[in-house]
Amino acid sequence: MKNLKITIITTICMLGLNSCSSSNASVSPSQNKALNSVTNSTAEKNNKGSMQKSLDGWLKDEWTPTVEKDEAIKAKNQDKERDFKLQEYVEKTEVYMRESNSTTQDSHYKKMESMPVIGK
């Protein structure tokens, strides 16, 4: 009786798994209609996401005009064949932070500097 149960369960599992594995075995992924109905691998994305749009807008409206005001950065940007160095980004960030945070009302800079552990 025990052997009969094991044989029946094994036969059912083998038939079930065999039929699932061979249904689309000869079809390549590009010809698989079920897969293409869910996602088309040849589709191209033309629209940017909201985060990319937001970043592009910030770069165009805030970062570039603020950073391009500095004469030293303008001079470096004239040479298009130079290699980019991380120090250039640090310098641009310094200029941007100096220009955009000209007032310390909204930031906690003075409060942080006055703290004994963090400040001077």
Helices and strands as residue ranges (DSSP letters): H 2-21, G 29-31, H 33-38, H 50-58, I 59-63, H 64-67, H 71-78, H 86-100, H 109-114
